[in-house]
Amino acid sequence: MTHSLKIIIGSTRPGRKGPVVAQWIDTVARAHGAFDVSLVDLADMDLPLLDEPKHPAMQDYQHDHTKRWSAVIGEADAFIFVTPEYDFFAPASLVNAIQCLSREWKYKAAGVVSYGGISGGLRSMEVLRGLLVNQSVMPLAQSVPLPLFTNHITDDGRFDANEKMVEGANLMLDELVKWTGALKSLRG
């Protein structure tokens, strides 16, 4: 059985590098073969800051953008969040996207690919994991931090990962398969 994996680009900032990193993990995930992979760009979702009048747990969405986002997340079995680190934190766009839904996230597994300077976005990743736990998402311990990631962007705009990055991504995907299968029964 193939599970649905959504790779979510967490930054919407102009000039961002998230799409480059996301394209790389998308290629690795497709080659891994255990998932039906889709790339989701938050910049295309056009989610304003928490603009629904009712709590997300009610799933009584009034706005088309929230309904569209709910459908994307609702059909997923698992996630990989691609996140930079802004001021030692996850981007506001990603935090908002997670918080504007509730039930759609429950009992699904998530991996994180973070990128940044010397820390590779690890602080952003830790903040994100805490938020995901609060949404009943199982964030994996296995993650893929990409330190000094701009050194791996080629002149033609591709992310050229080294062997250890690819190995780490495949280890994360192996764990994501296990957790996704285990959690699926909880969703009924």
Disulfide bonds with the S-S distance in Angstrom:
none
